Amino acid sequence: SPAFRHGEYVNDCYGFSAEKSTEAVKFFREYYETKGILENEMYEGMDGVLQKLKEQGKFLMVATSKPEKFAHNILAQHDLEKYFDFIGGSFTDGSRITKIQVLDCVLKTNEIKNPQEVLMIGDTKFDIAGAKHFGLKSLAVTYGYGTEKELLEREPDFVANSPKEILQIIK
């Protein structure tokens, strides 16, 4: 089942009113926390890619619009948490919900001084737009949630069609 985004994305995609959008997000989170979280599947070869990046000494961070607690649970479920130095996500109380807000937190918390040294890997237009907002390099992955067209319209610096292609780009 496709991911169900909150906020502006729900309104844009489904034409919901603000009230209906809030209700839909609440319903989705209740489902996701108990059942949906178990439906996540890891992309083939992703754990090997993460392991290789850690072996190369890369500092790996997560900046997701998913609630932070969900991100921790999903990564732990697939034994991937060990690869990440920092995991940042949204807050369900509404205080940090947009990709820009999440990225701002991740960058400030980790005291990133040179944004050009950071590569944002993402599968949505929000990931690529967020990278551009902060002056980060961006790598769009076409095998995730967003469509290739939507991603390419945002003009990412790099494009990968599989997890293994990420390693060819990051040297």
Backbone hydrogen bonds in HBPLUS format (Angstrom, degrees):
<---DONOR---> <-ACCEPTOR-->    atom                        ^
c    i                          cat <-CA-CA->   ^        H-A-AA   ^      H-
h    n   atom  resd res      DA  || num        DHA   H-A  angle D-A-AA Bond
n    s   type  num  typ     dist DA aas  dist angle  dist       angle   num
A0010-VAL N   A0007-GLY O   3.13 MM   3  5.66 122.8  2.47 111.7 123.9     1
A0011-ASN N   A0007-GLY O   3.25 MM   4  6.60 165.1  2.27 154.9 159.2     2
A0012-ASP N   A0008-GLU O   2.84 MM   4  6.01 162.5  1.87 150.8 155.8     3
A0013-CYS N   A0009-TYR O   2.87 MM   4  5.92 171.3  1.88 152.3 155.1     4
A0014-TYR N   A0010-VAL O   2.97 MM   4  5.76 161.6  2.00 146.6 152.1     5
A0015-GLY N   A0011-ASN O   2.84 MM   4  4.90 132.8  2.06 130.7 137.7     6
A0021-SER N   A0017-SER O   2.79 MM   4  5.92 156.4  1.84 154.2 161.4     7
A0022-THR N   A0018-ALA O   3.01 MM   4  6.19 159.1  2.05 146.5 151.2     8
A0023-GLU N   A0019-GLU O   3.05 MM   4  6.31 158.1  2.10 146.6 152.7     9
A0024-ALA N   A0020-LYS O   2.87 MM   4  6.07 157.8  1.92 148.0 154.2    10
A0025-VAL N   A0021-SER O   2.91 MM   4  6.11 161.4  1.94 152.7 157.5    11
A0026-LYS N   A0022-THR O   3.02 MM   4  6.19 158.5  2.07 145.5 151.3    12
A0027-PHE N   A0023-GLU O   3.01 MM   4  6.25 162.8  2.04 149.9 154.2    13
A0028-PHE N   A0024-ALA O   2.85 MM   4  6.06 163.9  1.88 151.0 155.9    14
A0029-ARG N   A0025-VAL O   2.88 MM   4  6.07 165.5  1.90 153.4 156.9    15
A0030-GLU N   A0026-LYS O   3.10 MM   4  6.32 157.3  2.15 148.0 153.7    16
A0031-TYR N   A0027-PHE O   3.09 MM   4  6.40 160.2  2.13 151.1 156.2    17
A0032-TYR N   A0028-PHE O   2.72 MM   4  5.89 171.3  1.73 162.1 165.1    18
A0033-GLU N   A0029-ARG O   2.88 MM   4  5.85 161.1  1.92 147.0 151.3    19
A0034-THR N   A0031-TYR O   3.23 MM   3  5.62 132.4  2.47 104.5 115.8    20
A0035-LYS N   A0031-TYR O   2.80 MM   4  5.75 169.6  1.81 167.9 171.5    21
A0036-GLY N   A0031-TYR O   3.17 MM   5  6.05 162.8  2.20 121.9 126.8    22
A0037-ILE N   A0032-TYR O   2.80 MM   5  5.31 144.5  1.93 144.7 141.6    23
A0038-LEU N   A0035-LYS O   2.99 MM   3  5.59 142.6  2.14 115.2 125.1    24
A0039-GLU N   A0036-GLY O   2.91 MM   3  5.17 154.0  1.98 108.9 117.5    25
A0046-MET N   A0043-TYR O   3.01 MM   3  5.53 163.6  2.03 140.8 140.8    26
A0049-VAL N   A0045-GLY O   3.10 MM   4  6.40 149.5  2.20 148.0 156.8    27
A0050-LEU N   A0046-MET O   2.95 MM   4  6.24 166.2  1.97 159.1 161.5    28
A0051-GLN N   A0047-ASP O   2.92 MM   4  6.05 158.9  1.96 145.1 151.5    29
A0052-LYS N   A0048-GLY O   2.98 MM   4  6.10 158.7  2.02 143.5 149.0    30
A0053-LEU N   A0049-VAL O   2.97 MM   4  6.23 158.9  2.01 151.6 157.3    31
A0054-LYS N   A0050-LEU O   2.99 MM   4  6.24 157.3  2.04 150.5 156.2    32
A0055-GLU N   A0051-GLN O   2.93 MM   4  6.19 156.3  1.98 148.2 155.2    33
A0056-GLN N   A0052-LYS O   2.99 MM   4  6.25 136.4  2.18 141.5 153.2    34
A0056-GLN N   A0053-LEU O   3.19 MM   3  5.04 127.4  2.48  90.0 103.7    35
A0058-LYS N   A0053-LEU O   3.05 MM   5  5.55 162.6  2.08 157.3 152.4    36
A0057-GLY N   A0054-LYS O   2.84 MM   3  4.99 156.0  1.90 107.3 114.3    37
A0085-ASP N   A0060-LEU O   2.72 MM  25  5.48 152.8  1.80 151.4 160.3    38
A0062-VAL N   A0086-PHE O   2.85 MM  24  6.27 146.3  1.97 142.4 153.6    39
A0088-GLY N   A0062-VAL O   2.84 MM  26  5.61 158.0  1.88 132.8 140.1    40
A0064-THR N   A0088-GLY O   2.97 MM  24  6.39 165.2  1.99 154.0 155.0    41
A0090-SER N   A0066-LYS O   2.89 MM  24  5.70 158.9  1.93 136.6 139.0    42
A0070-PHE N   A0067-PRO O   2.89 MM   3  5.35 125.0  2.19 110.7 125.1    43
A0071-ALA N   A0067-PRO O   3.09 MM   4  6.50 155.2  2.16 152.3 160.1    44
A0068-GLU N   A0090-SER O   2.93 MM  22  5.47 160.0  1.97 153.1 147.7    45
A0072-HIS N   A0068-GLU O   3.04 MM   4  6.39 162.6  2.07 156.1 159.2    46
A0073-ASN N   A0069-LYS O   3.08 MM   4  6.27 162.5  2.12 143.4 148.4    47
A0074-ILE N   A0070-PHE O   2.82 MM   4  6.03 163.7  1.85 159.1 162.9    48
A0075-LEU N   A0071-ALA O   3.01 MM   4  6.14 170.7  2.02 153.7 156.5    49
A0076-ALA N   A0072-HIS O   2.91 MM   4  6.04 158.9  1.95 149.3 155.9    50
A0077-GLN N   A0073-ASN O   2.87 MM   4  5.98 155.0  1.94 145.8 152.9    51
A0078-HIS N   A0074-ILE O   3.30 MM   4  6.58 140.3  2.46 142.4 151.1    52
A0078-HIS N   A0075-LEU O   3.25 MM   3  5.36 132.2  2.50  96.8 108.5    53
A0080-LEU N   A0075-LEU O   2.75 MM   5  4.86 176.1  1.75 150.0 148.7    54
A0079-ASP N   A0076-ALA O   2.98 MM   3  4.75 164.2  2.00 105.1 109.2    55
A0083-TYR N   A0080-LEU O   3.03 MM   3  5.78 163.7  2.06 124.0 128.5    56
A0084-PHE N   A0081-GLU O   3.07 MM   3  5.64 155.9  2.13 118.0 124.6    57
A0091-PHE N   A0096-ARG O   2.73 MM   5  5.22 151.6  1.81 143.5 151.6    58
A0094-GLY N   A0091-PHE O   3.25 MM   3  5.88 163.8  2.27 117.6 119.8    59
A0102-VAL N   A0098-THR O   2.98 MM   4  6.28 160.9  2.01 153.1 158.5    60
A0103-LEU N   A0099-LYS O   2.82 MM   4  5.97 169.8  1.83 154.4 157.5    61
A0104-ASP N   A0100-ILE O   2.89 MM   4  5.98 157.8  1.94 147.1 153.8    62
A0105-CYS N   A0101-GLN O   3.10 MM   4  6.30 159.3  2.15 144.7 149.4    63
A0106-VAL N   A0102-VAL O   2.93 MM   4  6.21 166.7  1.95 156.5 160.0    64
A0107-LEU N   A0103-LEU O   2.86 MM   4  5.98 170.1  1.87 157.5 159.9    65
A0108-LYS N   A0104-ASP O   2.97 MM   4  6.04 164.1  1.99 148.5 153.5    66
A0109-THR N   A0105-CYS O   2.81 MM   4  5.79 167.8  1.83 154.9 159.2    67
A0110-ASN N   A0106-VAL O   3.15 MM   4  6.12 150.2  2.25 138.8 146.1    68
A0112-ILE N   A0107-LEU O   2.99 MM   5  5.27 173.8  1.99 155.5 157.5    69
A0111-GLU N   A0108-LYS O   3.02 MM   3  4.88 161.4  2.05 104.5 109.0    70
A0117-GLU N   A0114-ASN O   2.97 MM   3  5.75 166.0  1.99 125.2 129.9    71
A0118-VAL N   A0115-PRO O   2.96 MM   3  5.35 164.2  1.98 116.7 120.8    72
A0137-LYS N   A0118-VAL O   3.12 MM  19  6.28 152.7  2.20 174.5 166.1    73
A0120-MET N   A0137-LYS O   2.83 MM  17  6.13 172.6  1.83 154.8 152.8    74
A0139-LEU N   A0120-MET O   2.78 MM  19  6.05 156.2  1.83 161.3 159.0    75
A0122-GLY N   A0139-LEU O   2.97 MM  17  6.37 159.7  2.01 158.9 164.2    76
A0141-VAL N   A0122-GLY O   2.89 MM  19  5.98 160.5  1.92 151.6 155.6    77
A0146-GLY N   A0123-ASP O   2.65 MM  23  5.37 142.1  1.79 152.8 165.4    78
A0127-ASP N   A0124-THR O   3.10 MM   3  5.32 129.6  2.36 100.5 112.6    79
A0128-ILE N   A0124-THR O   3.37 MM   4  6.82 159.9  2.41 150.5 154.0    80
A0129-ALA N   A0125-LYS O   2.89 MM   4  6.01 163.8  1.92 148.8 154.2    81
A0130-GLY N   A0126-PHE O   2.84 MM   4  5.81 151.7  1.92 137.0 145.4    82
A0131-ALA N   A0127-ASP O   2.98 MM   4  6.21 154.5  2.05 144.2 150.8    83
A0132-LYS N   A0128-ILE O   3.06 MM   4  6.34 163.6  2.09 150.2 153.9    84
A0133-HIS N   A0129-ALA O   2.92 MM   4  6.13 155.0  1.99 147.1 154.4    85
A0134-PHE N   A0130-GLY O   3.25 MM   4  6.53 147.7  2.36 146.4 152.6    86
A0136-LEU N   A0131-ALA O   2.79 MM   5  4.72 158.9  1.83 148.6 144.1    87
A0135-GLY N   A0132-LYS O   3.12 MM   3  4.93 157.4  2.17 100.3 107.3    88
A0157-ASP N   A0138-SER O   3.04 MM  19  5.18 120.5  2.40 118.5 133.5    89
A0158-PHE N   A0138-SER O   2.95 MM  20  6.30 139.9  2.11 148.4 158.8    90
A0140-ALA N   A0158-PHE O   2.92 MM  18  6.27 159.1  1.97 150.1 144.2    91
A0160-ALA N   A0140-ALA O   2.87 MM  20  6.27 158.8  1.91 157.9 162.0    92
A0142-THR N   A0160-ALA O   2.96 MM  18  6.36 159.6  2.00 162.2 168.9    93
A0151-LEU N   A0147-THR O   2.99 MM   4  6.26 157.8  2.04 151.8 158.0    94
A0152-LEU N   A0148-GLU O   2.84 MM   4  6.01 169.9  1.85 158.8 161.3    95
A0153-GLU N   A0149-LYS O   2.99 MM   4  6.12 147.6  2.09 149.1 157.2    96
A0154-ARG N   A0151-LEU O   3.03 MM   3  5.49 146.8  2.15 109.2 118.7    97
A0155-GLU N   A0152-LEU O   2.97 MM   3  5.09 161.4  2.00 108.6 114.1    98
A0165-GLU N   A0162-SER O   3.07 MM   3  5.36 132.2  2.30 105.2 117.6    99
A0166-ILE N   A0163-PRO O   2.98 MM   3  5.39 143.6  2.11 108.4 119.0   100
A0167-LEU N   A0164-LYS O   3.16 MM   3  5.57 127.3  2.45 105.7 116.4   101
A0168-GLN N   A0165-GLU O   3.13 MM   3  5.03 125.4  2.44  92.5 106.7   102
A0169-ILE N   A0165-GLU O   3.17 MM   4  6.46 138.3  2.35 143.2 153.6   103
A0169-ILE N   A0166-ILE O   3.10 MM   3  5.21 131.4  2.34  98.7 111.7   104
A0170-ILE N   A0166-ILE O   2.89 MM   4  6.14 163.8  1.92 159.0 163.6   105
